[in-house]
């Protein structure tokens, strides 16, 4: 029998996780980028993640949730994103705390955030972890190596200084654009070496 086709084009879906590490701005900007690109975002935040939003940004957790297509409670392990049958284009945890990546590495998940990440890996979908910790000891490095071997993409939010960022917003946009590139999305705000940058410098008039 031929496979059934509904004929309806579905918007791309992306699961976004915010954990309690420093760097809530990355997750918030990612949600805004998803909206700009027409990506259906499915958000889950840990309790420490909600606290970090209050410490580091001008937003409340409720205002951040309003930027997502759908919000799930951290303890709702019956949520759609906890099942591999719920099709998505992958998941980004931005930022990703040590506890969060450690749970994912062991497979012993205790909440919806880490369960959704585990599902992403088992379904062979892209899982991007914006790990926010420095310096790293040997235990951190072992668990991150294990995650890479399991198929996760480790993306520390390291800025590209060749883009000549003029402030934190430029740094955040650069990192978010990198994550979206890895998922196959071309975000117009991403500055690219050899295109936006080198070309502009070559055409620039020398200063006298």
Residue pairs with C-beta under 8 A, 6 or more apart in sequence:
11 38
11 39
11 40
12 38
12 39
12 40
12 89
12 185
13 39
13 40
13 41
13 42
13 87
13 88
13 89
14 34
14 39
14 40
14 41
14 42
14 88
14 89
14 90
14 91
14 92
14 183
15 41
15 42
15 43
15 44
15 81
15 88
15 90
15 91
15 92
15 116
15 120
16 27
16 30
16 31
16 34
16 41
16 42
16 43
16 44
16 68
16 91
16 92
16 93
16 94
17 27
17 43
17 44
17 45
17 46
17 91
17 92
17 93
17 94
17 96
17 100
17 113
17 116
17 117
18 24
18 27
18 28
18 43
18 44
18 45
18 46
18 49
18 50
18 52
18 53
18 64
18 93
18 94
18 95
19 45
19 46
19 48
19 49
19 93
19 95
19 96
19 97
19 99
19 100
19 113
20 46
20 47
20 48
20 49
20 51
20 52
20 97
20 99
20 100
21 52
21 95
21 96
21 97
21 98
21 100
21 131
21 132
21 133
22 52
22 56
22 95
22 132
23 56
23 94
23 95
23 130
23 132
23 157
24 49
24 52
24 53
24 56
24 57
24 64
24 95
25 56
25 57
25 168
25 172
26 94
26 95
26 130
26 157
26 172
26 175
26 176
27 49
27 64
27 92
27 94
27 95
28 53
28 57
28 59
28 64
28 67
29 172
29 173
29 176
30 41
30 92
30 94
30 176
30 179
30 180
31 41
31 43
31 64
31 67
31 68
32 67
33 39
33 176
33 177
33 180
33 187
33 189
34 40
34 41
34 68
34 69
35 41
35 67
36 187
36 188
37 180
37 185
37 187
39 89
39 185
40 69
40 70
41 67
41 68
41 69
41 70
42 68
42 69
42 70
42 72
42 80
42 81
42 88
43 64
43 65
43 68
43 69
43 70
43 71
43 72
44 71
44 72
44 73
44 74
44 79
44 81
44 112
44 113
44 116
45 53
45 61
45 64
45 65
45 71
45 74
45 113
46 74
46 97
46 100
46 111
46 113
47 74
48 97
50 61
52 95
53 59
53 60
53 61
53 64
54 60
54 61
57 64
65 71
72 79
72 81
72 112
73 79
73 112
74 111
74 112
74 113
75 111
75 112
76 82
76 112
77 111
77 112
77 115
79 112
79 116
80 86
81 88
81 112
81 116
81 119
82 112
82 115
82 116
82 119
83 119
84 119
84 122
84 123
88 120
88 125
89 125
89 126
89 183
89 184
90 120
90 125
90 126
90 127
90 128
90 183
91 116
91 117
91 120
91 125
91 126
91 127
91 128
92 127
92 128
92 130
92 179
92 183
93 100
93 101
93 113
93 117
93 127
93 128
93 129
93 130
94 128
94 130
94 157
94 176
94 179
95 130
95 131
95 132
95 157
96 129
96 130
96 131
96 132
97 132
97 133
98 131
98 133
98 140
100 113
100 114
100 117
101 129
101 131
101 143
101 144
101 147
102 143
103 109
103 110
103 114
104 114
104 117
104 118
104 121
104 127
104 129
104 147
104 152
105 143
105 144
105 146
105 147
105 150
107 118
109 115
109 117
109 118
117 127
120 126
120 127
121 127
121 150
121 151
121 152
124 151
126 153
126 182
126 183
127 151
127 152
127 153
128 152
128 153
128 155
128 179
128 182
128 183
129 147
129 152
129 153
129 154
129 155
130 155
130 156
130 157
130 175
130 179
131 144
131 154
131 155
131 156
132 156
132 157
133 140
136 144
144 154
147 154
148 154
153 182
155 175
155 178
155 179
155 182
157 171
157 175
158 175
159 165
159 171
159 174
159 175
160 174
160 178
160 191
160 193
162 193
162 197
163 170
163 174
163 191
163 193
163 197
164 197
165 171
165 174
173 189
173 190
174 190
174 191
176 187
177 187
177 189
177 190
177 191
178 190
180 186
180 187
180 190
181 187
181 190
191 197
